[in-house]
């Protein structure tokens, strides 16, 4: 009986899993809706008073997304005022949804990738996983690797979609 040969392993293909770049750190959302009059109107005096009563330590060392889930007109200064309170305690402060914050943190983490490590390598960018990876991350990794990699593929090493091959 012949031994089982792992042809994928022998192929020299490097599998790159973008999911591994998702932050493991705490992400929290500060929703302005919770501090609006009747959930719709921002009254400056009431808003400022509400912010003074918040225990900001709950955001300590977290990445925080400032958002408003209500369909309300929020003056820009209100977001800025929340950032004034969050900045001393949070690890980072962003404007937008939790999903947009996760995406930004992923793209920032991908800056640690040294594309020259993939010089003349055959790279497959993993396509499926537990957490959905945003399209922006796939575009970024392609742009990073294109000048260096011998080839770029999408999918799994055993079943790939070829994207680029150096001539």
N, C-alpha and C positions, 0 to 999 in steps of 0.2 A: 504494500500500500504506500503510495507516494505521499509525502508530507503536504499539508495545505500551505499554499504560498499566498501571502498577502500582496497582491499586485499593486494595490493602492499605495502601500507603504514603500514598495520598491520603486515606485514611479518618481519619487522625489518631490511630489507635490506638497506645498506648504498650505495648510488649512488655516484661514484667518477668521476667527469668530468675533464679529463686532459686538456681540452681546457682552463679551468679557470687559468691554469698556464702559458699560453702564455703571454709574456710581452705586456704591453700597452704603453711602452716607445718607443721613436723614433728609428727606424733602418734606417741607410743610407749605401750606397755602394760607395766606392771609386774605380773607374775602371781605372786601369793603361792604358788601351787602349787609353784613351783620351789624354795621354801624350807621345805617341809613334810617332816616325817619320814615316810618311805614314801609321800610324796605325799598324805597324808591327815591328819596330826596336827601341830599347831603346838606345838613344845616351846620354851618361852620362851627358855631359855639358848641353845639351838642357833640359834634364829631371830635373836636379837640378835647372835650371833657372825657369822652369815651376812651380816647387813646391814652389819656393820663391814667385811667383806671385799669388798663391791661397789664397783666403780669408778662412782661416781654421775655422773661427767662425761659418760657416754654419754647422759644425759638432759638435757644442757645445752641450754637454750633450746627445749626441746620441750614440747608439751602432753602430759601423762602421765595415763593412766587406770590407777588401781589396781583390780585385780580378782583374783578367784580362780577359775580354770577347773576346779578340782577340787571334787567334792561333799564339802566339809569344813566344819566349824563353825569359823569364824574369829572370835576375840574382837575387839571394836571397837578396842581399843588397838593391835592389830597394824597395822591400816590407818592409824591415827594415827601410829604410829612410822615407817612408811614415808613418810608425808607430812612428818615432821620432816626426814628425809634429802633428800627430793626438793625441798622448797620453796626452799632456797637456790640450786638449779641449774636447775630447770625453769621454763619460762615460766608454766605453770599446772599445778595438780594437781587431779584429779577422782577421785571414786569411781564405778566402773561400767565397763561395756564400752567398747571402742573406738567402737562405733556410738553409744552414748549420749553419749560425749564429742564426737564429730563433730556430733551433733545439737545439743548445748548450744552449741558454738562457732558453729554456723550461726545459731541463734536469737540469740546475743549479737551476731553481726555484723549481723543484720537490725535491731538497735537503731540503726544508723547511717542507716537510711532515714528521710528527712524526709517524713512523709505529706502535709504541706501542698504539697509539690512536685507532687502529683497532684490538686490541687484542680480540680474540673470536667473532669477528663481521662477518656478511655475507656481502661481498662487491661485488658490480657490477661495473666494470669499463666501463663507457659509451663509446659506439663504434662509434656513428654517430654524426656529428655536422657540424657547419659552416666551420671551418678550419680543414683541414686534419692534424691529429696528427701522427707524424712519429712513425714507428714501434719501434724505440729505446726507446720511452717513455713508450710504453706498456710493453716492456721487463723490463724496470727499475722498474715500479710500481709493476709488478708481483714479481720481486726479493725482493723488499722492503717489500711487504705485506705477502709473503709466510710464513715466520717464525711466524707471529702473527695472521693472519686472520683465522676465522673458515672455511670460504669458499671464493673463488674468482671466479667471473663470468664475462663474457664479454657481452656487449649489452645494453639492457634497462631492468629495473626491471620487466617489463611485459613479456619480451621475452629474456631470457639469454642463453648463452652457458656456461655450467659449466666447469671450468678449474681445480679447486683444492678444495678438501674437507679434512679437518683435521680429522684424525682417532681417 
